Amino acid sequence: MKTTSRRSRNLVLAALVATFGLLVAACGGSSDATAPTQAQDSAAVDGTAPLEGEFLVSGSSTVYPIVLRQAEAFGGVNTGVAISVEGPGSGDGAQKFCAGEVPIANASRLYKDAEVETCQANGVEFIELRRGIDGISVVTSPDNDQIECVSLNDIYSIVSEEAFGFESWADANALTATWDGTEFADTALDIFGPGEESGTFDSFGEIVIESVAKGKTGLDPESREFVKTIRPDYTSSPDDNIIIEGVGSSQYSFGWVGYAYAQSAADAGDVKLVAVSKEDGGDCVTPNPETIASAEFPISRFLYTYVNAEAAANDPAVSAFVDYMMSDEGLTAVTAAGYVDLSAADQTLSQGIWANRSTGRSWG
């Protein structure tokens, strides 16, 4: 998923604009963005010289819509800067970032220890910025009248590696019977979700599957052995729009994507949001900005951006763009893209981390 901002009033502009339109359409990205005010115009470093530069922002497909809006708004004022934004996944973005190939990368989870070690081995110092909050949303077809709410234990019974080979919801009944859980109807089970390159894959596995395995959802891990991994036999894609299409095409489907994509698709009538309870028989909570911000919705998680400290120090265009990203105006892109703002304390802390160029783990 990739787009390029406008750069100059010449023949190159026409090519860039054409390319931008095609790529945004392919990725499902929005071209709507809030233009920065003149007071926030960072087009000049010293007050007279216009910014110039070109760079790529990679990483999470979940964070992609936020940064796309920010790149469009920033590029609308700083016409000498060309920013490309892509969303191959948090893991793929981390590989590029820690190899020094991109100055900025997004992630829908914190970088793993192994990724941090790779950055360190390659001499890449990073600034870790928390950006917003997401609720990983469970979705099914609008025509599915069998499922309105699932517990984390229910999700484990159909998505964990213990469910390998299950082709019907009823196949999970042998599992749920061991803890006196839900009995599902005998309807076809088609699962769609992100692949292993995605931070959403990692977060879903950690918040749901590992929580069940560790006894955080009311089950006793001493009474039976639980796995901590997601089954490999489902239809995966790095493109959230393809996941949505798959879910909508199968009546008794099950899928998971970031809240912004899920809510947009639900509003369009393409999928149905499924409420989630932490434990069997618990309160069923539908994701919305209030339940995600309060963590009442059980599958909430934070979103991040990583900035190469050396690039920020040496490239005025990179530094100016992150200035805009972390400004109060720039951060309006979080809710404009359909996600949830940080608390005031977290937002102030994250802005301070950028202002002080604090490197290394800040949110671990």
N, C-alpha and C positions, 0 to 999 in steps of 0.2 A: 504494500500500500504506500503510494508515494505521490507527492505533489511538489511543484516548484513555484515559488513566489515570483512576481513581476520584477524585472531588474532595470530595464532601460527603455527609452523611447526610440527604438530602432528595429531592424528586421529580426534581431534576436528575440525581442519582446514578443513578436507575433508567434514565433516558434515555441517560446516558453509558455505562453498563454494557451496555445493549442495543446501542448503536452500536459499542462496542468489540468485542463478540462477533462481530457481522456483519463488521466490517472485518478483524479478525484471521483469520477463516475465509476471507475472500476473498483475503487475501494469503499464506496459508499460514504465518503467523507463529505462534510458540509462545507460549502463555500461562504456561509454567513459568518461574519466576524465583527466584533466591535472595534472600530477604528480608534487608535489612541488619540488623545487630545494633543494640542500643540505644546502644552506644558510637559508632556511625556515624550515629545519627539526627540529621539536619540539619534537623529540622522547625522549629528556632528559630534565628534569627540571633544574638540576644543572650542566649540561654539561657531566654527566657520567651516572646517573641513568635513565634507560628507563622508559617511561610513561607506566602505566598500568591502566586499568579501563574499565567499560562497562556502557553504558547509552543509553537511547532512546530519539530521537528527534521526536516530534509529531506536528500535526497542519495542516496547509493549504496544499491542494493537488496542488495548483498553485505554491507555493514556493518549494514543494517537489523536483522537478528535480534539482533545484539549490543546495540544501543542500545534495542531494544524490551524486552529483558530488564531492562536497567538502568532504563528508565523505569518499568516495572512495579514493580520492587523499591523504587525511590525513592518512587514514588507511594503504595506501601503504607504508608509511614511518614509522608510529608509529604502528608497528605490535602487540604491547601489548595492544592496545585499540580497543575495539569492539563497534562500533556505529551502532545502528539500526535507520532507518528513516522510518516514516510512514506518510500518508497523509489523515487522516479521515475527515479533514475539520478544518477551523479556530476555530469554536465554540467548537468542540469536543476537539481540542488541548488546548484551553483556559481552559476548565474544568479540564483537567489533570494537566496543568501547575499550575493553581491557587490552586489546591489541593496538590501541592508539589510532584506530582507523576513523573514529568519529569523535567529535569533541563533546557531544551531548547524547545521552541515551536515557530512555524511559523504562520504567519497570513497574509492574503491578504487584510487586513483592520486593522485599529487601534482597540485595544481592546475596547469594549463597557464599559460605566461607571459601569454597573452592574458586569462585569467581573473584572474590577479593584477593585471594592469594595469587591468581593469575595477573590481576592488575599490579600488584606489588612486584611480582617477578619481572614485569615489563616496564617497571618504573612509572606507572600511571597513578598519580595521586588524584583522588576524586573528592568532590564535594557532594554530599548526600542530602537531597532536598525532598521533604515530604510535601506533596502537592494537593491531595484531596482524599476523599473517601468513596469507596465503591461497595456495592452489595452484589456479590455473585448471585445471579438470579436463576432460579430453576424455571424452565419453560416447557410447555407441551403444546400440542395442537389445540386451537380453539374448539375443535370438534370432540375433544376428549372429555367425556362426562364422567369418567371413572375416578379422576384424581383432582382434588381441590387443595389438599395439604399433604405434605410428606414430612416425616421426622428425619433427623440426621441418620438414625438407625435404618429407616426405610431406604434412604439413599445408599447407605452402605450395602444393603442387601441386593441392590441391582447394579451398582457401579464399582464396588470393590473387586479385587481379583478373585475373591470367593465366588463371585457371580460369573466367572468366565464361562462362556458358552450359553448363558441364559438367553433364550429367544422369546420368552413370554414373561409377563409380569408374574404369573402364577409360579414360575420356576423358583422365584425368591421365597415362596411360602415355607419351603423346608428350612430355610435360614431363619426367617422371622419367627417360626414356631419354637425355635430353641430359646427365644427370650420372650415368648408370648406377645409377639408384635403383630403388625398389620397382616391381614390376609388379602392378597391381591386377586383381582379377577383374571381369568385366563384370556388375556388379550395380547396381541403381538407387541413386543418391546423393541423399539428402534431407538438407539442412543446416539446422540450427536453432541460433540464437545470439542474444545481446543486440544491440540496435540502437546507433546512433551516440551516443545520449544516455547510454550506459552507460560507466562507467569500465572495466568488464570488456572491452568492445569495444576501447577504447583500449589497455589493457594487453596484450591478446591480440595486437593488431596490432603493438605495439612489441616484445614479447618474441619473438614467432614470426616474423611476416612481415618486419619490419625486420631482425631478426637474420640471416635468410637472405640478404636483399638486401645486407647489409654484410659477408658472408663469414664470419660467426661460427659457422656450422654445417658447415663443411668444404667448402663450394662456393666457386668462384672468381668473384667479381663482375666481374673483368676479362675473363673468357671469354665472358660473355653478359650481357645487361641483365636485371635483376630489378626487379619493382615493389615498392612499400612499402605497398600498400593492400589492404584486404579487398574481395572481390567483393561487389557490392551485391545480387545476385540469390539471396538465401536467405531463409528464413522467420525474421524477427527479432521480438523481443518484449522489453519492459522487465521482464517478469515471469518470473523464473527457473522458476517452477512450470509456466508454459505451455511454456517451452523443454523442460523435462523431459518433459512430456506428449507433445510433438511427437516427441522422440527415441524415446520408448518405443513410439510408434504406427507406426514405420517400421522394417522389419527391418534395412536396411543404412544406417541414418541415421548422421549425424555431428553432434555438438553440443559446446558448451563452456559451462560455468557455474562459479561459485565452488565450492570444495571442500565446504563445509557442505551445500549443496543436492545436489551430486553424490553424496556419501557417503550421505546420508539416503535418496536415491532408489535407490541401489545396494543398501542394506540392505533396502529394501522390495521389491526385485526388479523395479523399474520401468525401470532402465537398467543398463548394464555400464560400469564404469570401464575405460578404455583406458590401458595403460602408454605412456610417452613416452620417447624417446631424443633427446638433443641432436643427434647426427649419425647418418647412415645406418650401420647396423651397430653402433651404440653400445649401452650398457647400457640396457635397458628399465626404467624406474622408474615404479612405481605411486604416486600421491599418498597420503600418510598423514602424520600429525603429525611424524614423525621426518624423512622425506625432504623435507617442505616447509620445516621449520625449518632444515635444513642446506643448503637450496637444491640438494640433489641432484636433486630433481624440477625439471625444466627450466623450468616455467612458474609459478614462485613469485613473489609480489609482496606489498608491504606495504599495510596499510589505514590510513586516516587520518580524523581528525575536525578540522574547522575551527571555531573559536569566535570570535565577534565580540568584540573586546577591550572596546569601549565597553559592550556589553550585559553582559559579565561584571563590569564595574566598577560598573554602575548598577542591575542587576537581581539582588537577592539570590537569587532562585529559580534563575536561570540559573547563577550562580556556585556555588551549593550543589549543583546537579545535576552540574556538571562535576567538582566536588570528589569526588562519589560515583563518577562515571564513571572517574576516574583513581586512585581508592583501590585498595588491594590487593584488597579485597572486591569492589568494583565490577568490577575487571578479570577476575574469575573468569567473567564473562559471555562472554569471548572463547572459552574452551574449551567452556563450556556450550553455546554456539551452534554449535560444531563447527569452530572455527578454531584457530589455533596461537598460543601466547603469544610475545611478543617475548623476545629474550635478556634476561638480567638487566640488562646494561649499557644496552640500548636502552630498557627499561622505566623504569629509574631516570632516564635522560636525559629521556624524555618527561614523566615526573611532575615533573621539575625545571623543564621549560619551562612547564608549567602553573602550578606554585607561584610562579615568578618572573614570570608573565604576559609571557613573551618573545614579541614580535610579529614578523611577517614570516617569510620562509623559514627553517626550522630543519632541514629534511631534504632540501633540494634536491641 
